C-alpha cells in the first residue's frame, strides 16, 4: 500500500500536468468555456422539462 506522502506527491504532479495541458489549450478561454457550460446547463434543463411534460 502506498503511503499518504507518495499519494499527495502524485496528486500534486497530476495537478501540475493538468495545468500545463490547460495552458496549451489557449484557443478556449475561460470565458468561452464558461459560456459553453452555461449553454449545456440550459439545454439540459430544457431537455428535462420536455421529458416531464412529454
C-alpha positions in Angstrom: 0.0 0.0 0.0 1.3 3.4 -0.9 1.9 5.9 1.9 -0.1 9.1 2.1 3.0 11.2 1.2 3.5 9.4 -2.1 -0.2 9.8 -2.9 0.0 13.5 -2.1 3.0 14.0 -4.4 1.3 12.2 -7.2 -1.8 14.4 -6.9 0.4 17.5 -7.0 2.2 16.2 -10.1 -1.1 15.4 -11.7 -2.4 18.8 -10.9 0.7 20.4 -12.4 0.4 18.3 -15.6 -3.3 19.3 -15.9 -2.4 23.0 -15.6 0.2 22.6 -18.3 -2.3 20.9 -20.6 -4.9 23.6 -20.0 -2.3 26.3 -20.6 -1.5 24.7 -24.0 -5.2 24.8 -25.0 -5.3 28.6 -25.2 -7.9 28.5 -28.0 -10.6 28.0 -25.4 -10.5 30.9 -23.0 -12.1 30.7 -19.6 -15.0 32.9 -20.7 -15.7 30.7 -23.7 -15.6 27.6 -21.5 -18.0 29.2 -19.0 -20.3 30.2 -21.8 -20.3 26.6 -23.1 -21.1 25.2 -19.6 -23.9 27.6 -19.1 -25.4 26.7 -22.5 -25.1 23.0 -21.8 -26.9 23.5 -18.4 -29.7 25.5 -20.2 -30.0 22.8 -22.8 -30.2 20.1 -20.1 -33.0 22.0 -18.3 -35.0 22.3 -21.5 -34.5 18.6 -22.2 -35.6 17.6 -18.7 -38.7 19.8 -18.8 -39.6 18.3 -22.2 -39.3 14.8 -20.8 -41.5 15.7 -17.8 -44.2 17.4 -20.0 -44.0 15.0 -22.9 
